[in-house]
Amino acid sequence: MSTRNFELEQLDVKTAFLHVNLEEKIYMVQPQGFEVKGNEKKVCLLLRSLYGLKQSGSGISGLMSTWFHMDLKEVVMETKELLRQEFDMKELSEARKILGMEITRDRSQCLLFLKQSSYVKRVLSMYGMEGCKSVSTPLAAHFKLSCRDSPQTEEEQSWMEKVPYANVVGSLMYLMVCTRPDIGYSVSLVSRYISCPGACDAVVLGYSDSDFAKDLDKGRSMTRYAFTLFGSLVSWRAYLQHIVTQLSTEAEYVALTEAVKECIWLKGFVTAKSTKA
């Protein structure tokens, strides 16, 4: 298409799936309100496809490819006219967008580009990630998943049921198949746990320490702590304690107390954001 600089135009077939003749025998119950009196228990044999059938997509693809293969040597306008004679068509002129993929062309260089910027923004908005920061690598080395992170208790399972994990993976998978092969490994990894996902990706790790009698003037000790999320530092602090401790162990307890308070706040924050997403 691009290397030979072919024309690329788009048309929309109204009620496309209803044009497909079925090869398989498929039966359906009579639609509610349209039952034949005296034959309410009988079923209908479908002669043509309906929206929602698994055969619909492949059927219309085969039908349309037959038309185009028959008329490849004809000019574009003649092909459009042939299609109009068979289908109720809506002409969309030059193709610019299809199935969430945006199409741009540089005909002078015989180049064609596909992107899904709008789709990515819509997915981020859907799962509350509009303000997230982008990274250069799809999956950092520190990001690891394991079956041991799957829910172990009923409470954990109940919580994870509210998380649209499968929907997120499906959105990423569509992005990977269409325009982003670079996230293939990342999608493969998260797909392994789609049946029983865990909350390991929201674990907050914390570290605390104290430096006994660091203040030479008043004899106060230092409190230091740091917390990471997704392997990145998200909270840290180093300051003089407000009291004078008599032992290094006591200074450690004071530092640990402040770190625990910070941890409780971070846990509540992360849980609230996950539930909202």
C-alpha positions in Angstrom: 0.0 0.0 0.0 2.6 2.6 1.1 5.6 1.5 -1.0 3.5 1.5 -4.2 1.6 4.7 -3.2 -1.8 3.1 -3.7 -5.0 5.0 -3.1 -6.4 4.5 0.4 -10.0 5.4 0.8 -12.6 4.5 3.4 -16.2 3.5 3.1 -18.7 2.4 5.7 -21.2 -0.4 5.0 -24.5 0.2 6.9 -25.6 -2.8 8.9 -22.6 -4.7 7.5 -23.0 -7.9 9.4 -26.6 -8.4 8.1 -25.2 -9.0 4.6 -23.3 -12.2 5.5 -24.9 -15.5 4.5 -24.1 -18.1 7.2 -22.5 -21.4 6.3 -23.0 -23.0 9.7 -26.4 -24.0 11.1 -27.2 -21.6 13.9 -30.5 -21.5 15.8 -31.9 -18.9 18.1 -35.0 -18.6 20.3 -37.8 -16.4 19.0 -37.4 -12.8 19.9 -39.5 -11.7 22.8 -42.7 -10.0 21.6 -42.4 -11.7 18.1 -43.3 -15.3 19.0 -45.5 -17.1 16.4 -48.7 -18.1 18.1 -49.0 -21.8 18.5 -45.3 -22.3 17.9 -43.8 -20.5 20.8 -41.5 -23.5 21.7 -40.0 -23.6 18.2 -36.6 -21.9 17.4 -35.5 -19.9 14.4 -32.8 -21.1 11.8 -30.6 -18.1 11.0 -30.0 -17.5 7.3 -27.9 -14.4 7.8 -25.5 -13.2 10.4 -26.4 -11.0 13.3 -24.5 -8.6 15.4 -22.9 -10.4 18.3 -22.2 -13.7 16.5 -18.6 -15.0 16.4 -19.0 -15.6 12.6 -20.0 -12.0 11.9 -16.5 -10.5 11.7 -14.9 -13.2 9.6 -18.0 -13.4 7.4 -18.0 -9.7 6.4 -14.2 -9.7 6.0 -14.4 -12.6 3.5 -17.3 -11.0 1.7 -15.5 -7.6 1.2 -12.2 -9.2 0.3 -14.0 -11.1 -2.5 -15.3 -7.9 -3.9 -11.9 -6.1 -3.8 -10.0 -9.1 -5.3 -12.4 -9.2 -8.2 -11.9 -5.6 -9.1 -8.3 -4.8 -8.2 -7.6 -3.7 -11.8 -10.5 -1.3 -11.9 -10.2 2.3 -10.9 -11.2 3.4 -7.5 -14.4 5.1 -8.6 -15.6 2.1 -10.6 -15.0 -0.1 -7.5 -17.0 2.3 -5.3 -19.9 2.2 -7.8 -19.9 -1.6 -7.8 -20.0 -1.7 -4.0 -22.9 0.9 -3.9 -24.9 -1.4 -6.1 -24.7 -4.2 -3.6 -24.5 -2.4 -0.3 -25.9 0.8 1.3 -22.6 2.6 1.6 -21.4 5.8 3.3 -18.3 7.4 1.7 -15.7 8.6 4.2 -13.2 9.8 1.5 -9.5 9.3 2.4 -8.9 6.9 5.3 -7.8 8.7 8.4 -9.0 6.5 11.3 -10.1 2.9 11.6 -10.7 0.7 14.7 -9.1 3.3 17.0 -6.0 3.6 14.8 -5.1 7.0 13.3 -3.7 7.0 9.8 -1.3 9.6 8.4 0.5 9.4 5.1 3.5 11.1 3.5 2.9 10.2 -0.2 6.0 12.1 -1.3 8.1 9.6 0.7 5.7 6.6 0.2 5.3 6.3 4.0 2.2 5.4 6.0 2.0 5.8 9.8 -0.3 4.3 12.4 -0.8 5.7 15.9 -3.2 5.3 18.7 -2.7 8.5 20.7 -6.4 9.1 21.2 -7.0 5.5 22.3 -4.1 5.7 24.8 -5.5 8.9 26.3 -9.0 7.3 26.5 -7.6 4.2 28.3 -5.6 6.3 30.8 -8.7 8.4 31.5 -10.8 5.4 32.0 -8.6 3.9 34.7 -7.7 7.2 36.4 -4.1 7.5 35.1 -4.3 10.9 33.3 -1.6 12.5 35.5 0.8 9.6 35.4 4.4 10.1 34.3 5.8 8.4 31.2 8.8 6.2 31.2 11.3 5.2 28.5 11.1 1.5 29.1 7.8 -0.5 29.2 8.9 -2.7 32.1 11.5 -1.8 34.6 13.9 -4.5 35.9 12.6 -4.2 39.5 9.0 -4.9 38.5 8.4 -8.6 39.3 5.2 -10.6 39.5 4.7 -14.0 41.1 1.8 -16.4 42.0 2.7 -15.8 45.6 1.3 -12.3 45.3 -2.2 -13.6 44.4 -5.0 -13.2 46.9 -4.7 -15.7 49.8 -7.7 -14.7 52.0 -11.4 -14.1 51.2 -10.9 -10.4 52.1 -8.1 -10.0 49.6 -10.1 -11.9 46.9 -13.1 -9.7 47.6 -11.0 -6.6 47.2 -9.4 -7.7 44.0 -12.8 -8.5 42.4 -13.4 -4.8 42.4 -10.2 -4.1 40.4 -10.7 -4.2 36.6 -7.5 -6.1 36.0 -8.7 -8.1 33.0 -10.1 -5.0 31.3 -6.8 -3.2 31.7 -4.9 -6.1 30.2 -7.3 -6.3 27.3 -6.8 -2.6 26.6 -3.0 -3.1 26.6 -3.3 -6.2 24.4 -5.2 -4.3 21.7 -2.6 -1.6 21.8 0.2 -4.1 21.5 -1.4 -6.0 18.6 -2.2 -2.8 16.6 0.7 -0.4 16.9 2.9 -1.1 20.0 4.9 -4.3 19.7 7.5 -2.9 22.1 5.1 -3.6 25.1 4.7 -7.3 24.0 6.7 -8.7 26.9 5.1 -6.5 29.5 1.6 -7.5 28.3 2.6 -11.2 28.3 3.8 -10.9 31.9 0.7 -9.3 33.3 -1.5 -11.6 31.3 -0.2 -14.7 33.2 -2.2 -13.6 36.3 -5.4 -12.5 34.7 -7.4 -15.4 36.3 -6.1 -14.6 39.8 -4.4 -11.2 40.0 -2.8 -9.9 43.1 -2.0 -6.5 44.6 1.7 -6.9 44.6 2.1 -3.9 42.3 0.9 -1.6 45.1 3.3 -2.7 47.8 5.0 0.1 49.8 8.4 -0.7 51.1 9.9 1.4 53.9 13.2 1.9 55.7 13.9 3.8 58.9 17.1 4.6 60.9 18.3 6.9 63.6 21.6 8.6 64.4 22.1 8.7 68.2 23.0 12.2 69.7 23.9 13.6 66.4 23.2 17.2 67.6 26.3 18.1 69.6 24.6 21.2 71.1 21.4 19.7 72.5 22.1 16.0 72.3 19.2 15.2 70.1 19.2 12.2 67.7 18.4 12.1 64.0 15.3 10.4 62.5 15.5 9.2 58.9 13.1 7.2 56.8 12.3 6.5 53.1 9.5 4.7 51.3 9.4 3.3 47.8 6.5 2.4 45.5 7.0 0.5 42.2 10.7 0.6 43.1 10.8 4.4 43.0 11.3 6.7 46.0 8.0 8.4 46.9 8.6 9.7 50.5 11.7 10.5 52.5 12.7 12.7 55.5 15.7 13.4 57.8 15.3 15.6 60.8 16.3 16.1 64.5 14.0 14.4 67.0 11.9 16.6 69.2 13.0 14.9 72.4 16.4 13.9 73.9 16.7 10.2 74.2 18.9 8.4 76.8 19.8 5.3 74.7 20.4 4.5 71.1 17.6 1.9 71.3 15.2 4.6 72.4 16.2 6.8 69.5 15.5 3.9 67.1 12.0 3.4 68.5 11.3 7.2 68.1 12.5 7.0 64.5 10.4 3.8 63.8 7.3 5.4 65.3 7.5 8.3 62.9 8.2 5.9 60.0 5.1 3.8 60.9 2.9 6.9 60.9 4.1 7.8 57.5 3.6 4.2 56.3 0.0 4.2 57.5 -0.7 7.4 55.6 0.9 6.1 52.4 -1.0 2.8 52.6 -4.3 4.7 52.9 -3.4 6.9 50.0 -2.4 4.0 47.7 -5.5 2.0 48.7 -7.8 4.9 47.9 -6.2 5.6 44.6 -6.4 1.9 43.6 -10.0 1.7 44.6 -10.8 4.8 42.6 -9.0 3.5 39.5 
